[in-house]
Amino acid sequence: MDKDALIVEIGRLIVSDPKVASKPWDKYALVAWYGDGVSKLNGFRYLGEDAAQPATPAGLELEGRLDALREATRLDGQAPWRACVVKLDRGTGKAVVDFEYDDPERWHVTPSTAAEIARRARP
């Protein structure tokens, strides 16, 4: 599957997930972070100008598609990205994906960084 098809499929999996779909939203961001032997997903739902609400989708299918996207977007001779942010805009139907190769720690969501990362990830 090519990277564009993977992004479309990732978007479909996100919007159909019960945790995401259970409440209204107009913008959404999923932060995928890969550490040493660990991967973590954190999702944020946005409605208007309200603060982000956590809404992390679950499922091995989504994780598998993200792993495939890591390989499909790998730069020759380099390690795959260690973080990416998938941004969805419900009104336009657009998906934008930002890849982080150099400083993945800036996207590592912890209890002390969650609010700041949710602010920066906002589409």
C-alpha positions as CSV (number, residue, x, y, z in Angstrom):
1,M,0.0,0.0,0.0
2,D,1.4,3.4,-0.9
3,K,1.8,6.2,1.7
4,D,-1.3,8.1,0.4
5,A,-3.5,5.1,0.6
6,L,-2.2,4.4,4.1
7,I,-3.0,7.9,5.2
8,V,-6.5,7.6,3.9
9,E,-6.9,4.3,5.7
10,I,-5.5,5.7,9.0
11,G,-7.9,8.5,8.8
12,R,-10.8,6.1,8.2
13,L,-9.8,4.0,11.2
14,I,-9.5,7.1,13.4
15,V,-12.9,8.6,12.6
16,S,-14.7,5.2,12.9
17,D,-13.2,4.4,16.3
18,P,-15.8,4.5,19.1
19,K,-13.6,6.6,21.4
20,V,-13.2,9.2,18.7
21,A,-16.8,9.1,17.4
22,S,-18.5,9.1,20.8
23,K,-18.5,12.9,21.1
24,P,-18.6,15.7,18.5
25,W,-15.4,17.1,17.1
26,D,-14.4,19.3,14.1
27,K,-10.6,18.7,14.3
28,Y,-8.6,15.8,15.5
29,A,-4.9,15.0,16.0
30,L,-3.3,11.7,16.6
31,V,0.3,11.7,17.9
32,A,2.2,8.4,17.2
33,W,5.5,8.1,19.1
34,Y,8.1,5.4,18.9
35,G,10.8,4.9,21.5
36,D,13.2,2.1,22.2
37,G,11.0,-1.0,21.8
38,V,7.9,1.1,22.7
39,S,5.2,2.8,20.7
40,K,2.5,5.0,22.0
41,L,-0.6,6.7,20.5
42,N,-2.3,9.7,22.0
43,G,-5.4,11.3,20.3
44,F,-7.0,14.7,20.9
45,R,-10.4,15.8,19.8
46,Y,-11.1,19.5,19.3
47,L,-14.5,21.3,19.0
48,G,-14.4,25.0,18.1
49,E,-12.0,26.8,20.3
50,D,-12.5,24.5,23.3
51,A,-9.5,22.8,24.9
52,A,-8.5,19.5,23.5
53,Q,-10.2,16.4,24.9
54,P,-8.3,13.1,25.0
55,A,-9.7,10.5,22.5
56,T,-7.2,7.9,21.7
57,P,-8.3,5.2,19.2
58,A,-7.4,1.6,19.9
59,G,-6.7,-1.3,17.8
60,L,-4.0,-3.4,16.2
61,E,-5.2,-2.5,12.7
62,L,-4.4,1.2,13.3
63,E,-1.1,0.3,14.8
64,G,-0.3,-1.9,11.8
65,R,-1.1,0.8,9.4
66,L,1.1,3.3,11.2
67,D,3.9,0.8,11.2
68,A,3.4,0.4,7.4
69,L,3.4,4.2,7.0
70,R,6.8,4.3,8.9
71,E,8.3,2.0,6.3
72,A,6.5,3.6,3.3
73,T,7.9,7.1,4.3
74,R,11.4,5.9,5.3
75,L,14.1,8.0,3.8
76,D,16.9,6.1,2.0
77,G,19.8,5.3,4.4
78,Q,18.0,6.7,7.5
79,A,16.1,5.3,10.4
80,P,12.3,5.6,10.1
81,W,10.6,8.6,11.7
82,R,10.1,8.3,15.5
83,A,7.0,10.5,15.8
84,C,4.2,11.7,13.5
85,V,1.1,13.8,14.0
86,V,-2.0,12.9,11.9
87,K,-4.2,16.0,11.7
88,L,-7.8,15.7,10.5
89,D,-10.2,18.4,9.6
90,R,-13.8,17.1,9.5
91,G,-15.1,20.2,7.7
92,T,-12.8,19.9,4.7
93,G,-12.1,16.2,4.9
94,K,-8.4,16.9,4.7
95,A,-5.7,14.9,6.5
96,V,-2.2,16.3,7.0
97,V,0.6,14.2,8.4
98,D,3.8,15.7,9.9
99,F,6.8,13.4,10.4
100,E,9.4,14.0,13.0
101,Y,12.8,12.5,12.2
102,D,15.1,14.7,14.3
103,D,13.4,15.5,17.6
104,P,10.8,12.9,18.5
105,E,10.9,13.8,22.2
106,R,9.0,17.0,21.4
107,W,6.0,14.7,20.7
108,H,6.4,12.3,23.6
109,V,3.1,12.7,25.5
110,T,3.4,12.3,29.3
111,P,1.0,13.6,32.0
112,S,3.2,16.8,32.3
113,T,3.4,17.4,28.5
114,A,-0.1,16.3,27.3
115,A,-1.7,19.8,27.4
116,E,1.2,21.5,25.6
117,I,1.4,18.8,22.9
118,A,-2.4,18.9,22.4
119,R,-2.1,22.6,21.9
120,R,0.8,22.2,19.4
121,A,-0.8,19.3,17.5
122,R,-4.1,21.2,17.0
123,P,-4.9,21.2,13.2
